[in-house]
Amino acid sequence: MISQKIQEAFNKQINEEIFSSYLYLSMAAYFDSINFPGFAQWMKKQSQEETEHAMKFYHHIVERGGTVELFEIKEPKKKWESPLNIFEESLDHEKFITRCIDNLMDLAVKEKDYASINLLNWYVNEQVEEENHFTGILENLKRIGSHNHLLLMIDHELGGRK
């Protein structure tokens, strides 16, 4: 049985993960609007992945006899200055999600909820991967500066994300 504290915290995290999905979908729409289909494709896949992350929490709550509660999702930003700016904000967002996961882990340890600790270990590893992906793309965008032909090469490369 899941504790009330863990259930409430996981329900809040479902909202954070769904917002992440919504944010990345908004970024994809922006990339599509400025004709960067590769960046858009990459963000669409990221959006789908965030929905899957939310569903892991959803299923964990249900499997442990809890109740899922869904909350209002805030409206995401719609416009950015540049692809560089999007990936700066994306990395900041992923760092925020990492802090959320760390806080959940602290709570699960305090509650001695070993099933939740096991689930959260997956998220801890996932966040290392997420931050690494965003950092790599961001570093490449910083390297190319104002060389638009290189930006098009990155756009093409990111479009291959499966």
C-alpha positions in Angstrom: 0.0 0.0 0.0 1.3 3.4 -0.9 1.4 6.1 1.8 -0.6 9.2 1.5 2.5 11.4 1.4 4.1 9.4 -1.4 0.8 9.3 -3.3 0.4 13.1 -3.1 4.0 13.7 -4.1 3.8 11.3 -7.1 0.5 12.9 -8.2 2.3 16.2 -8.2 5.2 14.7 -10.2 2.7 13.3 -12.8 1.7 17.0 -13.3 5.4 18.0 -13.7 6.0 15.3 -16.2 2.9 16.1 -18.2 3.9 19.8 -18.1 7.3 18.7 -19.4 5.6 16.9 -22.3 3.5 20.0 -23.0 6.5 22.3 -22.9 8.5 20.2 -25.3 5.5 19.9 -27.6 5.2 23.7 -27.6 8.9 23.8 -28.5 8.3 21.4 -31.3 5.5 23.6 -32.6 7.8 26.6 -32.5 10.5 24.7 -34.4 7.9 23.7 -37.0 6.8 27.3 -37.3 10.4 28.5 -38.1 11.0 25.6 -40.5 13.4 23.4 -38.4 11.8 20.0 -38.9 14.7 18.1 -37.3 14.6 20.1 -34.1 10.8 19.7 -34.1 11.0 16.0 -34.5 13.5 15.7 -31.7 11.2 17.7 -29.4 8.1 15.7 -30.3 10.0 12.5 -29.3 11.0 14.2 -26.1 7.4 15.1 -25.4 6.3 11.5 -25.9 9.1 10.4 -23.6 7.9 12.8 -20.8 4.3 11.4 -21.2 5.8 7.9 -20.6 7.5 9.2 -17.5 4.2 10.4 -16.2 2.6 7.1 -16.9 5.3 5.2 -14.9 4.2 7.3 -11.8 0.6 6.7 -12.7 1.0 2.9 -12.9 3.0 2.8 -9.7 0.3 4.6 -7.8 -2.4 2.3 -9.1 -0.4 -0.9 -8.6 0.1 0.0 -5.0 -3.6 0.7 -4.3 -3.5 4.4 -4.5 -5.6 7.0 -6.3 -4.3 9.1 -9.2 -5.3 12.7 -9.1 -4.7 14.9 -12.1 -4.2 18.7 -11.7 -4.4 21.7 -14.1 -1.5 21.9 -16.4 0.0 25.4 -16.7 0.3 26.9 -20.2 3.8 26.6 -21.7 5.8 29.3 -23.3 5.2 29.6 -27.0 8.1 31.6 -28.5 11.9 31.7 -28.1 14.7 33.8 -29.4 16.7 30.9 -31.0 17.4 27.2 -30.9 20.2 28.0 -28.5 17.7 29.7 -26.2 15.3 26.7 -26.3 18.0 24.3 -25.3 19.3 26.6 -22.5 15.7 26.7 -21.1 15.3 22.9 -21.7 18.4 22.1 -19.7 17.3 24.4 -16.9 13.9 22.6 -17.0 15.6 19.2 -16.8 17.7 20.4 -13.8 14.4 21.4 -12.1 13.0 17.9 -12.8 16.1 16.4 -11.4 15.6 18.4 -8.2 12.0 17.1 -8.1 13.1 13.5 -8.4 15.8 14.0 -5.7 13.1 15.4 -3.4 10.9 12.4 -4.1 13.8 10.1 -3.3 14.4 11.9 0.0 10.7 11.4 0.8 10.7 7.7 -0.1 13.8 7.1 2.0 12.3 8.9 4.9 9.1 6.9 4.5 11.1 3.7 4.0 9.1 3.0 0.9 11.4 0.6 -0.9 9.1 0.0 -3.9 9.1 3.7 -4.5 12.9 3.9 -4.0 13.2 1.2 -6.7 11.1 3.2 -9.1 12.9 6.4 -8.3 16.3 4.8 -9.0 15.2 4.5 -12.6 14.3 8.2 -12.7 17.6 9.2 -11.1 19.4 7.4 -13.9 17.1 8.8 -16.5 17.7 12.4 -15.4 21.5 11.9 -15.7 20.8 10.8 -19.3 18.3 13.7 -20.0 20.7 16.4 -18.7 23.5 14.8 -20.7 21.5 14.9 -24.0 20.4 18.5 -23.5 23.9 19.5 -22.5 25.4 17.9 -25.6 23.0 19.6 -28.0 23.5 22.9 -26.2 27.3 22.7 -26.4 27.1 22.0 -30.1 24.7 25.0 -30.6 27.2 27.2 -28.7 30.1 26.0 -30.8 28.5 26.8 -34.1 27.7 30.4 -33.2 26.1 32.2 -36.1 27.0 29.6 -38.8 23.5 28.9 -40.2 24.7 26.1 -42.4 25.9 24.2 -39.3 22.6 24.9 -37.6 20.9 23.2 -40.6 23.3 20.2 -40.1 22.3 19.9 -36.5 18.6 20.2 -37.5 19.1 17.3 -40.0 20.9 15.2 -37.4 18.3 15.7 -34.7 15.6 14.7 -37.1 16.9 11.2 -37.1 15.9 10.6 -33.4 13.9 7.4 -33.1 
